[in-house]
Amino acid sequence: MRLSSRLPRGFEPNALTAGLGRLRSEGRGILDLTGSNPTRCGFAYPEAAILAALAQPAVLSYDPDPLGSRSARVAIAAHHGHGLRAEDLLLTASTSEGYGLLFKLLGDPGDEVLVPSPSYPLFDWLARLEGLRARTVPSYFHERWHLDLGAMEAAVSPRTRAVVVVNPNNPTGHFLSQTEWAGLTALCARHGLALLVDEVFADYALEPPADRLGTALIDPDPPCPVFLLSGLSKVAALPQLKLGWIALHGPGAAEYRSALAFLADQYLSVSAPVQAAAPTLLALAPGIRDQVLGRLRTNLATLDAELAAQPHLSRPPVEGGWSMMLRRPAVDTDEACALRLLESASTLVHPGSFFDLPGDGHLVLSLLTPDALFREGLGRIFPLI
Ligand SMILES: Cc1ncc(COP(=O)(O)O)c(C=O)c1O
């Protein structure tokens, strides 16, 4: 068998996933503190309304538009506000697919995109599968996370085509500040780079700093092309419906939109039912998000109450998003610690190294975990870290 060199050399699971599989096959119940699938976290979804929205007569006909249905785009534009228009949007089957389209749009094989780290680990593979290389540029922590714009400028090469940022970031929760936005867009403009801004978590601000950039759409006239990515998987906590989108603004937006429409036309991957349902789903989204936000805040309060009795443990601010980082003494590697907690406490956490967090001393937990399980999980792991 001969596979493309874009693929990994092997498909063996990492030590944590392998350990989890072994324990589960032995019948061990595992308390999962990493769950990010909202449909398994005990939220009360408006089920009848969701099902009715997916069962409209419109789903029986096929009327493809490479940009996606206008009614869905109108509803998404209204969700974002800030003057976004239906014409500025292109629908995708997920944010991941959006990255694939943008990497095809912007790069040739061997080109690079810059990604501040720590960040969402999927970028590496999403870029490689399009023949590109994701080059990480470490951010730094001083009271909060900061982009290292000097290091980013130094990392720009003749092959660099774009910068990818997540606002707020996963798992650090870092919202870009307005100063970072100005510096980043100027850097991209200076070097002819596009800026991809993933705002899937933008509706989940928890401890946001006053100078945060709530959304890239606040800037009506960025000096570089900006592609904002989002989708129902976080906006409405409905990942199973597979609807994402790209919003274009800045220089060249109309030309980029034609090229993206050409790319999307080769796949037409967004289903008619989810496009027909999108306006209703977005109308239901605030009620679902309120529950999610309530869960995130409850778990954060539980965590702070428990941390008060654990002077060796702490957490950085959680500006936004669904994850939080626990700081611990680096007595072993993060991965060894996660394996230890899995074996000895039957509890799953993510090591910071999964997200490229520098050094050891960080575990990453999901604040989406049902409250009672979150409290029980902390009780199990705190004596062991
Ligand atoms: C930063 C970020 N972007 C995108 C996604 C995935 O979105 P989608 O389900 O639309 O592909 C995730 C999922 O956790 C994420 O953390």
The ligand as a MOL file (V3000), in Angstrom:
LIG
                    3D

  0  0  0     0  0            999 V3000
M  V30 BEGIN CTAB
M  V30 COUNTS 16 16 0 0 0
M  V30 BEGIN ATOM
M  V30 1 C -10.8000 26.5380 17.9510 0
M  V30 2 C -11.7350 25.5470 17.3260 0
M  V30 3 N -12.1250 25.7160 16.0440 0
M  V30 4 C -12.9690 24.8400 15.4620 0
M  V30 5 C -13.4630 23.7450 16.1590 0
M  V30 6 C -14.3460 22.7510 15.4820 0
M  V30 7 O -15.4420 23.2840 14.8900 0
M  V30 8 P -16.2700 22.4310 13.8350 0
M  V30 9 O -17.0360 21.4100 14.5940 0
M  V30 10 O -17.1450 23.4600 13.2160 0
M  V30 11 O -15.3100 21.8370 12.8490 0
M  V30 12 C -13.0760 23.5390 17.4720 0
M  V30 13 C -13.5740 22.3720 18.2190 0
M  V30 14 O -13.3380 22.1670 19.3730 0
M  V30 15 C -12.1900 24.4610 18.0720 0
M  V30 16 O -11.7630 24.2830 19.3320 0
M  V30 END ATOM
M  V30 BEGIN BOND
M  V30 1 1 1 2
M  V30 2 1 2 3
M  V30 3 2 2 15
M  V30 4 2 3 4
M  V30 5 1 4 5
M  V30 6 1 5 6
M  V30 7 2 5 12
M  V30 8 1 6 7
M  V30 9 1 7 8
M  V30 10 2 8 9
M  V30 11 1 8 10
M  V30 12 1 8 11
M  V30 13 1 12 13
M  V30 14 1 12 15
M  V30 15 2 13 14
M  V30 16 1 15 16
M  V30 END BOND
M  V30 END CTAB
M  END
